[in-house]
Amino acid sequence: MRAREAQGEFKRIFVSDCEGPISKNDNAFELTSHYVPNGARLFTLISRYDDIQADIVKRTGYKAGDTLKLILPFLKAYGLTSKTMIAFSSQNIVLVPAAKETLEFVRCIMPTYIASTSYQQYMRALCDAIDFPFKDVYCTRLDLDRHEITDEEKTGLKRLSREMVKLPALEIPPRAQSVSVFRSQMQKTVKRLDEIFWDQISSMRIGKMLFKINPVGGPEKATAIKDILLKLKGQPQNVMYVGDSITDVSAFELVRDAGGLTVSFNGNAYAVREAEIAVLSKNAAIIAFLANIFMEIEKESLLNTIKNWKPSEFRKFYLRRLGKRFSTRIFRGEFPRVKVVTRSNLKKLASESAEFRKKVRGEPIGKLG
């Protein structure tokens, strides 16, 4: 492989989502929970609505991750500013164990980037915490202070938020392809949220945020990968992409269909469905292991290695290659589960990964799309 790389035949590239593979946070959920009364319920409702709009309704111009713009008028109404976003984000970062060391290791062997739906304020704080260059991050650009809101709009948005948290929770039926298969109460909730966002809020001055803010989710993550490939003159088949949610689906599709490597890290059903490898792990060091294999052998050989996965082999690699960078206590006892996703194991693996995700990140964040 090294000779071929020296001849310029291929250059491996690593791209990862942030919240999930690198940090345990859901920064937007945490901001909403902290600043908005009943904010956890409000955000969960909007997040589930987001899943419905992106994956079932397929609303024109809408993409997975647009929760991050739908929630902004409410955050603005309850007094959030760019300054408070930065302060809150800096004080509440929770890293996946070994994430910093993993990124340091991967950066030593291949170009490394982060593509995250998260707000830039959070990503700057995280980059400072892990000593990662912000210039190599794609994230949601936002200056909250530039968007004006009237006192009347604040009052109206607070009233709407109180109404929304009283709406029946949204539960998406398995394999649903239309809102028409939802229970009647759920259909009414979706219809009311349509009215709130696309009639009432969009007609407000602050409603311009719904059209001006462009979260880096869904197709935008795939666009980020294309931009990286353009900068590096690389090929998509040489990309390893790590993600965990519905916002990573387009990136997974781009990389997988081109012959690159796609890895779900404690992913929900959306992520496992589109990835080739599913990882269930309490720490990130396994990603360094997979990246190292991807660097040294062809993808098919890598998949065969994973099919015959033995924790003892990882232990040997860990002690030999990563022991100086990582704590020797990380993998005492419980080793990561690493599986190649197949038709036969997809349903079971998606369920197990979703449950494990809740244990690692907590129930409220873990169940989000």
VOPAGU-2260 file (C-alpha; in pm, 1 decimal, decimal comma):
REM VOPAGU-2260
SITE   aa  ch    i         X         Y         Z
SITE  MET   A    0       0,0       0,0       0,0
SITE  ARG   A    1     275,0     244,5      91,2
SITE  ALA   A    2     436,9     216,3    -252,0
SITE  ARG   A    3     105,0     276,9    -423,7
SITE  GLU   A    4      36,9     576,0    -201,4
SITE  ALA   A    5     380,4     717,9    -281,4
SITE  GLN   A    6     294,7     688,7    -649,9
SITE  GLY   A    7     -16,2     895,8    -586,2
SITE  GLU   A    8    -266,4     623,8    -678,4
SITE  PHE   A    9    -483,5     706,4    -378,9
SITE  LYS   A   10    -497,7     916,6     -68,6
SITE  ARG   A   11    -711,5     809,8     222,9
SITE  ILE   A   12    -929,6    1078,9     382,8
SITE  PHE   A   13   -1112,5    1066,9     715,3
SITE  VAL   A   14   -1436,6    1260,0     775,2
SITE  SER   A   15   -1645,9    1233,6    1090,5
SITE  ASP   A   16   -1963,0    1372,4    1234,8
SITE  CYS   A   17   -1907,9    1539,0    1572,4
SITE  GLU   A   18   -2196,9    1483,8    1812,7
SITE  GLY   A   19   -2201,3    1108,4    1863,5
SITE  PRO   A   20   -1860,1     989,3    1740,5
SITE  ILE   A   21   -1661,2    1269,6    1909,1
SITE  SER   A   22   -1882,0    1419,5    2178,8
SITE  LYS   A   23   -2182,4    1297,2    2374,3
SITE  ASN   A   24   -2351,8    1634,4    2346,3
SITE  ASP   A   25   -2651,7    1740,2    2149,1
SITE  ASN   A   26   -2572,3    2107,7    2187,5
SITE  ALA   A   27   -2896,9    2241,5    2038,5
SITE  PHE   A   28   -3103,5    2010,9    2261,0
SITE  GLU   A   29   -2903,5    2119,8    2565,2
SITE  LEU   A   30   -2938,2    2490,1    2481,5
SITE  THR   A   31   -3312,8    2451,1    2439,5
SITE  SER   A   32   -3346,7    2249,7    2760,2
SITE  HIS   A   33   -3154,2    2515,4    2953,2
SITE  TYR   A   34   -3307,4    2836,1    2815,8
SITE  VAL   A   35   -3664,0    2739,6    2719,9
SITE  PRO   A   36   -3930,8    2621,3    2969,3
SITE  ASN   A   37   -4009,1    2254,5    2893,0
SITE  GLY   A   38   -3732,7    2287,1    2634,5
SITE  ALA   A   39   -3645,5    1917,3    2627,7
SITE  ARG   A   40   -4000,4    1827,5    2525,3
SITE  LEU   A   41   -4014,2    2113,2    2273,9
SITE  PHE   A   42   -3687,5    2010,7    2108,7
SITE  THR   A   43   -3782,8    1642,1    2100,1
SITE  LEU   A   44   -4112,1    1728,4    1929,5
SITE  ILE   A   45   -3938,4    1944,7    1668,2
SITE  SER   A   46   -3666,3    1683,3    1613,9
SITE  ARG   A   47   -3925,9    1414,0    1544,9
SITE  TYR   A   48   -4109,3    1655,6    1314,1
SITE  ASP   A   49   -3775,0    1707,3    1139,0
SITE  ASP   A   50   -3742,2    1330,9    1082,4
SITE  ILE   A   51   -4091,6    1323,2     933,6
SITE  GLN   A   52   -4029,9    1617,4     701,2
SITE  ALA   A   53   -3694,4    1484,1     580,3
SITE  ASP   A   54   -3756,1    1109,4     559,5
SITE  ILE   A   55   -4130,4    1070,7     499,2
SITE  VAL   A   56   -4288,4    1391,7     364,0
SITE  LYS   A   57   -3967,8    1490,4     183,5
SITE  ARG   A   58   -4073,5    1854,2     192,7
SITE  THR   A   59   -3921,0    2055,9     -91,6
SITE  GLY   A   60   -3616,1    2245,5      26,7
SITE  TYR   A   61   -3613,8    2064,0     361,8
SITE  LYS   A   62   -3331,2    1840,4     484,1
SITE  ALA   A   63   -3242,0    1631,4     786,9
SITE  GLY   A   64   -3096,0    1850,9    1057,5
SITE  ASP   A   65   -3313,9    2153,9     990,4
SITE  THR   A   66   -3429,1    2118,3    1351,7
SITE  LEU   A   67   -3137,2    2353,4    1419,1
SITE  LYS   A   68   -3305,3    2636,3    1232,1
SITE  LEU   A   69   -3661,8    2557,5    1344,8
SITE  ILE   A   70   -3562,2    2591,1    1711,0
SITE  LEU   A   71   -3376,8    2922,6    1669,9
SITE  PRO   A   72   -3676,0    3162,7    1686,4
SITE  PHE   A   73   -3769,4    3010,7    2023,7
SITE  LEU   A   74   -3412,8    3040,9    2154,7
SITE  LYS   A   75   -3408,5    3401,8    2039,6
SITE  ALA   A   76   -3744,7    3469,5    2208,5
SITE  TYR   A   77   -3609,0    3341,9    2539,5
SITE  GLY   A   78   -3304,2    3567,6    2527,9
SITE  LEU   A   79   -3024,7    3353,0    2388,1
SITE  THR   A   80   -2736,5    3550,9    2233,2
SITE  SER   A   81   -2418,1    3455,6    2051,0
SITE  LYS   A   82   -2223,7    3531,1    2369,5
SITE  THR   A   83   -2438,0    3304,9    2586,3
SITE  MET   A   84   -2420,9    3030,9    2321,2
SITE  ILE   A   85   -2042,0    3039,4    2332,8
SITE  ALA   A   86   -2027,6    3044,3    2713,9
SITE  PHE   A   87   -2280,2    2761,6    2752,8
SITE  SER   A   88   -2110,4    2549,1    2486,7
SITE  SER   A   89   -1763,8    2594,7    2637,6
SITE  GLN   A   90   -1883,1    2493,6    2982,3
SITE  ASN   A   91   -2081,4    2185,9    2881,4
SITE  ILE   A   92   -1865,0    1983,8    2642,1
SITE  VAL   A   93   -1873,8    1611,2    2715,4
SITE  LEU   A   94   -1630,5    1412,0    2501,1
SITE  VAL   A   95   -1658,1    1047,1    2409,3
SITE  PRO   A   96   -1367,4     882,6    2594,5
SITE  ALA   A   97   -1051,5     872,2    2379,3
SITE  ALA   A   98   -1202,5    1101,5    2113,0
SITE  LYS   A   99    -921,6    1357,3    2137,4
SITE  GLU   A  100    -653,6    1089,1    2115,3
SITE  THR   A  101    -834,0     918,8    1827,3
SITE  LEU   A  102    -843,4    1235,4    1618,7
SITE  GLU   A  103    -477,4    1305,9    1697,4
SITE  PHE   A  104    -384,2     955,5    1580,4
SITE  VAL   A  105    -594,0     970,5    1262,8
SITE  ARG   A  106    -457,8    1315,4    1175,3
SITE  CYS   A  107    -108,6    1163,2    1180,5
SITE  ILE   A  108    -195,6     909,7     911,9
SITE  MET   A  109    -442,4    1089,0     682,0
SITE  PRO   A  110    -617,9    1423,6     622,9
SITE  THR   A  111    -894,1    1454,1     882,3
SITE  TYR   A  112   -1212,0    1664,5     879,6
SITE  ILE   A  113   -1529,1    1709,8    1081,1
SITE  ALA   A  114   -1868,7    1762,0     913,7
SITE  SER   A  115   -2122,7    1857,1    1178,4
SITE  THR   A  116   -2475,5    1994,4    1187,9
SITE  SER   A  117   -2380,6    2169,0    1514,7
SITE  TYR   A  118   -2371,8    2547,1    1548,0
SITE  GLN   A  119   -2033,3    2709,1    1490,5
SITE  GLN   A  120   -2024,8    2841,8    1847,7
SITE  TYR   A  121   -2026,0    2488,2    1983,0
SITE  MET   A  122   -1777,3    2362,8    1725,3
SITE  ARG   A  123   -1528,2    2640,8    1805,3
SITE  ALA   A  124   -1551,0    2551,6    2173,7
SITE  LEU   A  125   -1504,1    2183,6    2097,7
SITE  CYS   A  126   -1207,6    2247,1    1868,1
SITE  ASP   A  127   -1042,8    2445,8    2146,9
SITE  ALA   A  128   -1106,7    2157,7    2388,3
SITE  ILE   A  129    -952,3    1888,6    2165,6
SITE  ASP   A  130    -692,9    2103,1    1984,9
SITE  PHE   A  131    -848,7    2040,8    1643,3
SITE  PRO   A  132    -814,2    2303,9    1366,8
SITE  PHE   A  133   -1146,3    2483,1    1316,2
SITE  LYS   A  134   -1051,1    2544,9     953,0
SITE  ASP   A  135   -1103,0    2172,5     894,5
SITE  VAL   A  136   -1460,1    2181,4    1025,9
SITE  TYR   A  137   -1784,2    2213,3     828,6
SITE  CYS   A  138   -2070,8    2324,1    1053,2
SITE  THR   A  139   -2380,2    2545,6    1076,1
SITE  ARG   A  140   -2279,5    2911,5    1046,5
SITE  LEU   A  141   -2480,5    3136,7    1271,5
SITE  ASP   A  142   -2465,4    3486,9    1418,1
SITE  LEU   A  143   -2773,5    3495,7    1638,7
SITE  ASP   A  144   -2733,0    3865,4    1718,8
SITE  ARG   A  145   -2781,5    3970,8    1355,8
SITE  HIS   A  146   -3142,8    3854,5    1354,9
SITE  GLU   A  147   -3395,0    4102,9    1495,2
SITE  ILE   A  148   -3701,6    4008,0    1695,9
SITE  THR   A  149   -3980,8    4233,7    1823,9
SITE  ASP   A  150   -4134,9    4216,8    2170,1
SITE  GLU   A  151   -4462,0    4112,5    2009,0
SITE  GLU   A  152   -4287,7    3822,6    1834,7
SITE  LYS   A  153   -4122,4    3715,5    2160,5
SITE  THR   A  154   -4463,2    3701,0    2326,4
SITE  GLY   A  155   -4611,4    3511,0    2032,8
SITE  LEU   A  156   -4329,0    3256,4    2020,8
SITE  LYS   A  157   -4350,1    3193,3    2393,9
SITE  ARG   A  158   -4722,1    3132,3    2355,4
SITE  LEU   A  159   -4657,2    2892,3    2067,3
SITE  SER   A  160   -4392,7    2703,4    2265,5
SITE  ARG   A  161   -4639,9    2653,7    2551,7
SITE  GLU   A  162   -4894,4    2519,2    2302,9
SITE  MET   A  163   -4644,9    2290,0    2129,6
SITE  VAL   A  164   -4528,9    2112,0    2444,9
SITE  LYS   A  165   -4891,5    2015,9    2509,3
SITE  LEU   A  166   -4934,0    1853,5    2167,4
SITE  PRO   A  167   -4933,9    1471,8    2154,0
SITE  ALA   A  168   -4582,0    1332,9    2111,6
SITE  LEU   A  169   -4489,5    1214,8    1762,6
SITE  GLU   A  170   -4415,4     845,0    1718,7
SITE  ILE   A  171   -4317,2     732,1    1369,4
SITE  PRO   A  172   -4457,5     388,7    1272,8
SITE  PRO   A  173   -4195,5     142,4    1140,5
SITE  ARG   A  174   -4142,8     166,8     763,0
SITE  ALA   A  175   -4394,3     451,3     735,7
SITE  GLN   A  176   -4389,6     615,5     393,5
SITE  SER   A  177   -4672,6     861,2     444,4
SITE  VAL   A  178   -4818,7    1066,1     728,2
SITE  SER   A  179   -5155,7     913,8     634,1
SITE  VAL   A  180   -5058,3     590,6     816,4
SITE  PHE   A  181   -5004,8     780,7    1144,7
SITE  ARG   A  182   -5267,3     769,5    1416,3
SITE  SER   A  183   -5518,3    1055,2    1386,9
SITE  GLN   A  184   -5372,0    1243,9    1684,2
SITE  MET   A  185   -5027,1    1229,1    1528,4
SITE  GLN   A  186   -5161,5    1357,0    1197,4
SITE  LYS   A  187   -5318,8    1650,9    1377,7
SITE  THR   A  188   -4987,6    1727,2    1550,2
SITE  VAL   A  189   -4800,4    1728,0    1218,4
SITE  LYS   A  190   -5065,6    1950,9    1060,7
SITE  ARG   A  191   -5050,0    2197,3    1349,2
SITE  LEU   A  192   -4670,4    2210,6    1334,2
SITE  ASP   A  193   -4694,6    2276,1     960,1
SITE  GLU   A  194   -4915,4    2576,6    1037,8
SITE  ILE   A  195   -4688,4    2700,8    1316,1
SITE  PHE   A  196   -4365,0    2689,5    1117,1
SITE  TRP   A  197   -4469,5    2757,3     759,5
SITE  ASP   A  198   -4757,4    3000,4     817,2
SITE  GLN   A  199   -4716,6    3172,3    1153,4
SITE  ILE   A  200   -4341,3    3185,8    1225,1
SITE  SER   A  201   -4239,0    3226,1     861,8
SITE  SER   A  202   -4451,9    3542,1     842,0
SITE  MET   A  203   -4268,1    3701,1    1137,0
SITE  ARG   A  204   -3957,5    3916,4    1101,5
SITE  ILE   A  205   -3761,2    3656,3    1300,1
SITE  GLY   A  206   -3907,2    3394,2    1064,4
SITE  LYS   A  207   -3647,2    3494,3     806,8
SITE  MET   A  208   -3411,9    3265,3    1001,1
SITE  LEU   A  209   -3602,5    2968,2     862,0
SITE  PHE   A  210   -3485,4    3064,5     514,3
SITE  LYS   A  211   -3145,1    3222,7     580,4
SITE  ILE   A  212   -2987,4    2969,8     818,7
SITE  ASN   A  213   -2856,2    2660,8     640,2
SITE  PRO   A  214   -2775,4    2375,5     881,4
SITE  VAL   A  215   -2504,2    2136,1     764,5
SITE  GLY   A  216   -2718,0    1824,1     760,3
SITE  GLY   A  217   -2837,0    1580,2     496,6
SITE  PRO   A  218   -2713,2    1685,0     149,6
SITE  GLU   A  219   -2494,0    1958,3     301,2
SITE  LYS   A  220   -2270,2    1693,2     458,4
SITE  ALA   A  221   -2233,2    1526,2     120,1
SITE  THR   A  222   -2148,7    1869,5     -23,7
SITE  ALA   A  223   -1885,2    1910,9     247,3
SITE  ILE   A  224   -1724,2    1582,9     143,3
SITE  LYS   A  225   -1722,7    1693,7    -221,6
SITE  ASP   A  226   -1555,6    2019,5    -119,3
SITE  ILE   A  227   -1289,8    1828,9      75,5
SITE  LEU   A  228   -1225,9    1603,0    -224,4
SITE  LEU   A  229   -1191,9    1908,2    -448,4
SITE  LYS   A  230    -939,4    2068,1    -212,4
SITE  LEU   A  231    -732,9    1751,9    -181,5
SITE  LYS   A  232    -784,4    1628,8    -538,3
SITE  GLY   A  233    -910,4    1307,9    -379,0
SITE  GLN   A  234   -1156,0    1037,0    -475,2
SITE  PRO   A  235   -1471,8     942,2    -279,6
SITE  GLN   A  236   -1373,0     573,5    -275,4
SITE  ASN   A  237   -1082,2     671,3     -50,9
SITE  VAL   A  238   -1301,5     837,5     213,4
SITE  MET   A  239   -1382,0     685,1     550,7
SITE  TYR   A  240   -1694,1     850,5     691,5
SITE  VAL   A  241   -1815,0     806,6    1050,3
SITE  GLY   A  242   -2166,3     913,9    1151,8
SITE  ASP   A  243   -2453,7     826,5    1380,0
SITE  SER   A  244   -2784,1     981,0    1272,3
SITE  ILE   A  245   -3027,2    1081,2     999,3
SITE  THR   A  246   -2814,6    1389,0     920,7
SITE  ASP   A  247   -2538,6    1153,2     798,5
SITE  VAL   A  248   -2748,9     956,4     550,3
SITE  SER   A  249   -2655,1    1158,9     240,3
SITE  ALA   A  250   -2285,7    1145,3     331,5
SITE  PHE   A  251   -2310,5     769,1     387,4
SITE  GLU   A  252   -2478,3     724,8      48,5
SITE  LEU   A  253   -2215,8     932,2    -134,2
SITE  VAL   A  254   -1919,6     751,9      20,1
SITE  ARG   A  255   -2066,5     400,5      17,9
SITE  ASP   A  256   -2188,5     416,2    -342,0
SITE  ALA   A  257   -1844,8     534,8    -455,1
SITE  GLY   A  258   -1669,9     246,3    -279,3
SITE  GLY   A  259   -1551,2     430,8      32,0
SITE  LEU   A  260   -1597,5     308,8     388,6
SITE  THR   A  261   -1901,6     403,5     599,1
SITE  VAL   A  262   -1911,0     347,3     974,5
SITE  SER   A  263   -2204,5     394,0    1211,8
SITE  PHE   A  264   -2076,8     477,7    1560,6
SITE  ASN   A  265   -2348,9     409,6    1818,7
SITE  GLY   A  266   -2588,4     503,2    1542,0
SITE  ASN   A  267   -2965,9     513,4    1535,5
SITE  ALA   A  268   -3168,9     314,6    1281,8
SITE  TYR   A  269   -3115,3     575,2    1008,3
SITE  ALA   A  270   -2736,9     547,5    1039,6
SITE  VAL   A  271   -2713,2     169,0    1069,8
SITE  ARG   A  272   -2941,4     130,9     767,6
SITE  GLU   A  273   -2695,0     320,1     545,2
SITE  ALA   A  274   -2357,0     216,2     692,5
SITE  GLU   A  275   -2143,2     -85,1     607,5
SITE  ILE   A  276   -1995,5    -125,4     955,5
SITE  ALA   A  277   -2179,9     -74,1    1282,9
SITE  VAL   A  278   -1978,3      -2,0    1595,5
SITE  LEU   A  279   -2119,4     -16,2    1947,5
SITE  SER   A  280   -1860,1     129,7    2180,7
SITE  LYS   A  281   -1830,0     341,5    2493,4
SITE  ASN   A  282   -1513,3     504,7    2360,3
SITE  ALA   A  283   -1369,9     624,5    2030,4
SITE  ALA   A  284   -1040,4     434,8    2014,5
SITE  ILE   A  285   -1196,3     166,1    1794,0
SITE  ILE   A  286   -1226,0     432,0    1522,4
SITE  ALA   A  287    -847,6     475,7    1528,0
SITE  PHE   A  288    -818,2     100,1    1481,6
SITE  LEU   A  289   -1054,6      97,8    1181,9
SITE  ALA   A  290    -887,8     404,3    1029,1
SITE  ASN   A  291    -548,6     237,8    1055,8
SITE  ILE   A  292    -675,0     -75,3     879,0
SITE  PHE   A  293    -842,6     137,4     610,2
SITE  MET   A  294    -509,8     312,8     560,1
SITE  GLU   A  295    -319,1     -11,3     509,1
SITE  ILE   A  296    -546,7    -252,3     321,4
SITE  GLU   A  297    -819,9    -252,6      58,0
SITE  LYS   A  298   -1178,5    -204,7     168,1
SITE  GLU   A  299   -1291,2    -560,8      91,5
SITE  SER   A  300   -1005,1    -698,6     297,1
SITE  LEU   A  301   -1106,9    -465,9     577,6
SITE  LEU   A  302   -1466,3    -590,6     567,0
SITE  ASN   A  303   -1341,2    -949,6     575,4
SITE  THR   A  304   -1127,8    -860,7     876,0
SITE  ILE   A  305   -1433,8    -722,5    1054,0
SITE  LYS   A  306   -1641,7   -1029,7     963,7
SITE  ASN   A  307   -1381,3   -1232,6    1151,7
SITE  TRP   A  308   -1352,4    -970,4    1428,0
SITE  LYS   A  309   -1166,9   -1083,5    1735,8
SITE  PRO   A  310   -1126,9    -850,0    2034,4
SITE  SER   A  311    -790,5   -1012,6    2106,3
SITE  GLU   A  312    -657,6    -876,0    1775,1
SITE  PHE   A  313    -771,4    -529,3    1868,1
SITE  ARG   A  314    -600,6    -563,8    2205,7
SITE  LYS   A  315    -271,9    -647,4    2032,8
SITE  PHE   A  316    -307,6    -353,5    1794,6
SITE  TYR   A  317    -407,7    -126,2    2078,4
SITE  LEU   A  318    -104,6    -209,6    2291,0
SITE  ARG   A  319     135,3    -200,5    1995,5
SITE  ARG   A  320      12,2     109,6    1808,7
SITE  LEU   A  321    -208,3     311,5    2042,7
SITE  GLY   A  322     -81,5     230,9    2389,4
SITE  LYS   A  323     138,1     540,4    2409,4
SITE  ARG   A  324    -147,8     771,5    2309,9
SITE  PHE   A  325    -438,8     617,8    2499,9
SITE  SER   A  326    -501,8     513,5    2856,3
SITE  THR   A  327    -427,6     143,9    2907,6
SITE  ARG   A  328    -747,2     121,4    3113,3
SITE  ILE   A  329    -984,4     199,6    2825,4
SITE  PHE   A  330   -1054,7    -154,8    2713,3
SITE  ARG   A  331   -1030,7    -350,5    3031,7
SITE  GLY   A  332   -1323,2    -591,5    3034,1
SITE  GLU   A  333   -1572,3    -463,0    2776,9
SITE  PHE   A  334   -1458,5    -447,6    2414,1
SITE  PRO   A  335   -1642,7    -268,9    2132,9
SITE  ARG   A  336   -1888,1    -459,9    1918,2
SITE  VAL   A  337   -1800,6    -426,7    1548,9
SITE  LYS   A  338   -2025,1    -579,4    1284,5
SITE  VAL   A  339   -2054,5    -569,5     905,5
SITE  VAL   A  340   -2413,7    -465,3     832,1
SITE  THR   A  341   -2602,7    -718,2     618,4
SITE  ARG   A  342   -2963,4    -769,9     513,7
SITE  SER   A  343   -2998,1   -1053,7     759,2
SITE  ASN   A  344   -2869,0    -866,0    1064,6
SITE  LEU   A  345   -2983,2    -509,6     981,8
SITE  LYS   A  346   -3304,1    -503,6    1184,2
SITE  LYS   A  347   -3151,0    -662,8    1493,7
SITE  LEU   A  348   -2831,9    -457,1    1470,9
SITE  ALA   A  349   -3022,4    -130,5    1425,9
SITE  SER   A  350   -3230,0    -204,0    1735,5
SITE  GLU   A  351   -2927,2    -299,6    1944,9
SITE  SER   A  352   -2730,3       3,9    1830,2
SITE  ALA   A  353   -3020,9     238,6    1906,6
SITE  GLU   A  354   -3051,2      99,2    2258,9
SITE  PHE   A  355   -2675,7     113,2    2317,5
SITE  ARG   A  356   -2676,1     472,7    2190,3
SITE  LYS   A  357   -2924,0     568,9    2464,0
SITE  LYS   A  358   -2701,4     413,7    2730,5
SITE  VAL   A  359   -2394,5     602,6    2608,4
SITE  ARG   A  360   -2554,0     943,3    2546,3
SITE  GLY   A  361   -2850,3     927,6    2781,3
SITE  GLU   A  362   -3214,7     855,2    2700,7
SITE  PRO   A  363   -3327,5    1209,0    2598,4
SITE  ILE   A  364   -3042,5    1266,2    2349,4
SITE  GLY   A  365   -3003,1     903,3    2245,2
SITE  LYS   A  366   -3357,4     873,8    2113,2
SITE  LEU   A  367   -3332,4    1179,2    1886,9
SITE  GLY   A  368   -3310,8    1124,9    1510,9
